[in-house]
Amino acid sequence: MKILLAAILVFLAALAALLAVGLAMIRKSGKEAIVKLFFGKDAKVPGLITPSLHKAILAAPMGSSFRPATTPGKSAMTGYERIEAAMTFGKLDRVPVSPFLLHHVAKTTGLSIGDFLFDFKKSRIAGRVAYDIYGRPDMVSWFPGAGHLLFGGERLLFGTDWVVFADAPVQIVERKQWEVSDYDRLIEQGISKTMLKRPPEGFWPFIKAAHYIRQELRYWERQRKAAGWVGSVTVFPFEILSWKRSFEEFMVDIFKVPDKIIVASDYLADGLVALAKLQGRFTGLKRVFFDCNRASATYISPPTFEKLVLPSLKRMVESLVADGFDILFHLDTDWAPMLPYFRELPAGRYIVELEHTDIRKAKEILAGHMCIKGNVSSTLLALGTPDEVEKEARNLIDDLAPGGGFILASGCEVPMDAPLENVRALINAARKYGQY
Amino acid sequence: MSEELIKAIVELKEEEAIGLAEQALASGIEPSEILLSCQGGMTRVGELFEQKKYYLSELVYSGAIFKKISALLEEAMKNRDGGLQESKGAVVIGTVAGDVHDLGKNIVAMLLSGAGYEVFDLGVDAPPEKFIEKVKETDCRVLGVSALITSSFQGMKKIVELLGEAGLRQKVKVMIGGGVVDDMCLRFTGADMQSKNAYDAVLFCNEHCRA
């Protein structure tokens, strides 16, 4: 009886400790901003935890990053060290390489897309096997729960729908969900009433995904000495608003109600930052993925970017950098005309992933300020031969490696139909031609 | 053609453009004449887009203004015989099976309608056979296939092959568009034109769509 009682007490104490750590993370990440994001600008913020308890809990190990110490003086650098050096324009032994691999891992290891995204145990084993099959890239972009982190979070928070195909990547379905009046409603009522949608499978898989991501990032960094890709995801407010209004209507809003976009973006920024910080603390990797697409020059003009996107973006980045986060901009489509604005962002550790942007021009603009990553085209990876991929990778290395701050990669994601030999050729090219 | 109306559309002055169209209708100008001015405005917007002075957002907004004025003109034509304008030809477009992205396709459809083409949109995730059926049904000269993911290349290739099997390859030109298409993809699929740029679809149809 006594043993049972003691066990219950220990269990309750552990539960309380976990809850306290969770609350401390929320507080540290921006409790007020999170409450206001969910429930509107005038929402009352409950006193979740006392300041003294908060201080004590922050000393707990879960709140800190588990980055391993670098080991200077060794002849060959680890993947982890290379990515760190590339971000800080430090000395490198060779060009780091990290094609963006996600759905391709499922195909390579014979998993269905469904299992890869939703069966975390299976995808963990598959992911670890794939690392060696691909030829050990320096940074690992896949892990169990990645689907939930990348697509699921957007689906959960912003009410987007996704389609899971058996043999094609997950895709977000876009349809109009908002009228113009909903911009104001967002600020009054928060995302809880204007965006949030309970996913059919409930919230538990999202919490489980974060737990698996944390474990797996630790595995990559500690056991395999490779850098984890990101531990946290956020989106430009501009992008979220465009999903809610639908693309064509939003393009008209840019001209007819620009002030509403500015005010709503401003409102979303603080809450999004707090959520990004919370994710980073939970997964243990303070590197945040910024999803950006609609704010590029493929869609809008530089003056529109300056007026409608830059102010909230600056606020978000300043807050994240001040809290010690690395920023990973995932810039699909063409961003060249917008990149001069990125120089206005505070000094920090950045990785800029490029797709259709002229990467040589990007280097000219961002050299010494932000590390660039890219951009062997997905079409070449899907349709080309290993020799053609190697040639393109070599050209990129020749032009972009001098001066450091460059990671060889694919432009956006490696497509599922890319032959494995093409991916291996890309990774191998960094070893073959990328020596400094 | 009304220079004022053209200018209002080019400068994206929605209320002014609609007001001018209404005034013109009230003063007895033929709806088809007003439509020509609107199309003149859209052509200039397209040129500004080609010159990189306008971006996609300007192109989409001008299309939305055009749509509103077209609706007004069609309303005015209701009690008359005949259509507003003779179509410049039929164009079938769609996003191939396994792909649900429709943003680029919708913009192309809007621009083609604005340029006077009759557009038959198959929507997203459309099987190759559906494209062929529609081509036969509409007797179109141009077929447009859109994709944002490379796994759609097989579907595009299949469509071109099926056109050949149906004996339509000589008659129907195939244009492919989307973020992932390039010359390599053009060779792989056997299509006639590729572009990431929506306005190129209008230029291609102007060249090949003479009914």
Interface residues (C-beta under 8 A of the other chain):
Chain A: V163 F165 D167 A168 P169 Q171 V173 E174 F247 E248 M251 V252 I254 F255 K256 A297 T298 Y299 I300 S301 T304 D332 T333 E355 H356 S377 S378 T379 L380 L381 A382 L383 G384 P415 M416 D417 A418
Chain B: L12 E14 Y54 Y55 L56 S57 E58 V60 Y61 A64 G98 D99 V100 H101 D102 L103 N106 I107 M110 I149 T150 S151 F153 Q154 G179 V180 V181 D182 M184 C185 F188 K196
